[in-house]
């Protein structure tokens, strides 16, 4: 049985008439109570998301992909929804783990860019093994011109340490060309896989047309 660690009622952004997200931590999980629906978290990052099903054997849909959230409730009109996310933090140290981290990060960057998911700064990302899990979706279907408008890369006043790359806790990660190659490989592979599965993705989203418009 997991051991409770604590509860914070003022963690994360303010939602719906200045109500805060509540986070309950244990040694094995993170329970997040949102003052709004978690429909978008479920749709884009939930373990049983229809997008995940459509992506099939894509690395994005795999064990270390982007769909790590266990959403307890995602009904779009609930005023308060709870979701559970397993958390096993691990800051990559050796070069191989850094490259693996960056490959997954590149995939997340492509995925967020394609679906116009913005505001994915470090506070909306949680370490989960040797990758990051999005736990808060605030803007979707944005008309993005550049991938860094997702906030997964620096933009304007947003610094490196405020992006998900801040979890690496190093400032010169791209001084090694192979690290940049790993990130770009993840980005390109994810982009290709999403493109190849685009018809299945659109078909999987059809039952949720009412929530998407």
N, C-alpha and C positions, 0 to 999 in steps of 0.2 A: 504494500500500500504506500502511496506517495506521502511524503511528509510536507505539510503546509509550511511555507516560508513567510508569506505576508500578503497584505492587500494594500493597494494604492488606489485612492479615488481621484487622484489628480495626475494621472499619467496620460500622455498623448494630447491630441488637439481637443478643443471645445466643440461640441455639436449641439444642435437643436436647443436654442434658448439657454445657452451657457451651461449645459450639462456636460459633465466630464465622463470619459471612458474610465471604467473600473477594471483593474487588473489584479487577479489573484494568482499568486505564484506558488508552485510546489517544486519538489526536487525533480519532477518528471514532466511537468506540463505548465502551460500558461493559459489561464482561463480569462477571456476578455469579454466584458459586458459592455455593449455599445448602446448609446441612447438613440439608436436608429437601426434600420434594417441592415443586415450583413449580406444582402442579396448580391452586391457587386463583388464582395470578397469571395463568396461561394462561386459565382459564375466564372470569375477569372483565375481564382487560386484554390478553390475547394477540391478536396480529394475526389468527389463524385461529380465534378463539373462536366457538363456536356461538351465543353471545348476539349477537355482532357480525353474524353472518349473519342472525339473526332480526330485527335492527333495520333491516336493509335500507338505505334512503337517509336514515336519521336522521343528524343532524349528529354524534351520539355515535359513529356507526360510520364517519364520514368520515376524511379524511386528518388533520384536526386534532382528532379525537375522543379517546376514552379508551383505544382499543385499539392502543397503540403498542409493546407488548412483543413481541420476537422470542424466543419460548420454544424453546430447543433440545431440552429434554426435560421432559415433564410427567407421566411415569408416577407414579401416586399412591403407590407403595410403595418408590420409590428412596430411599436414605438421603442422597444428594447429587445435586442437580440444578443445571444451569447454564442461565441465560438471558441473552440479549443484548439490549441496549436502545440504540438510536442516540441520541446526545445532542448537541444543538446549542443551548447556552444562549443566552438573549436576554432581558434584563430590559426590559420595555416602558417606554418613556419618554414618547412623545407621547400625547395624550389618546385618539386612536383605537385605538392598540395596547393601552392600559390597558383600554378598554371591551371590546375583543375578548378580552383575557385574562380579564376578569371574566365575560363571557358563557360562555366555555368552562368556567370555574371553577364557575359556577352549574349547568351541565350535569353536571359531575362530582359536585357536591354532591347533586343529585337522584338520580343513578345510585347513589351510595354509600348514600344514605339508603334507597332502595327495597330494596336487597339487604342492608341491615344490615351494611355494611362499616365497621368501626371502626378507631380508632388510626391514622388517616391524617394524622399530624402531619408537619411539614416534613421530617423525616429519612426518611420513607417516600415522598417525592415528589421527582422530579428535573425540572429545567427541560428542556423539549424544544421548541425554537423559542419561540413566544409562548404557551406553555401548559405545564401540568404533567402529568407522567406518573407514575402510581402504580407503584412498583417493589417494594413489599413489602405483602403482604396477610396480616394476622395474625388478624383476627376477621371472620367472615362470618355472615350471617343473624341478627345481633343484634336483639333486640326494642327498637328505638330509638323513643323518644317524640319527640325533637327532632332536626332535621337536624344541629345542632352536636355531637351525640354521635358523629358520624363523626370529630370532631377537625379537620375542615376549617374550623371556626370556633371561636373561643375558648370554653372550657368549664372552669369551676372554676379550677384553677391554670394552665391552658393559656392563654398570652398570644397576642396577634395575631401577634407575630414568630415564634412556634413553630408556627403554622399555615401552610398553603400560601401564604396572603396575605403572609407574610413575604418572599416572593420579589419582591414589588413594591417593597420597601425604602422604603415611605412609610407614615406612621402615620395619615394623614387621607384615605385613598382614598375614603371614603364621604362626605366633606364636599361632594363634587359629586353632586347628585341623579342625574345621568345615569349615574354609575358604579354606583349602587345599582340603577337601572333595568336596566342591562346584566346584572348578576348575576341579578336576579329573572327577567328574560326568558329567560336560559339555563336557569334552574331550572325555570320553568314549561314551556318548550318540551320539555325533556328528559322531564319528568314525563308530559306528554301523549303523547309518542312511545313511551315505555316502556309506558304503559297501552294504547295502540292496538295494540302488538305483543306484548302479554302472552301471548296464546295461542301465537303462534309461538315465543316465548322458552321457554315451558314445554315445548312439543313438542321444541325443540332440546336441552333439558336431559334429556329422558327417557332417552337412552342412558347417562347418567352417574348414574343414580339410586343405584347402589351407592356411589359416592363422595360423594354428597350427603347420605346418611343415616347 
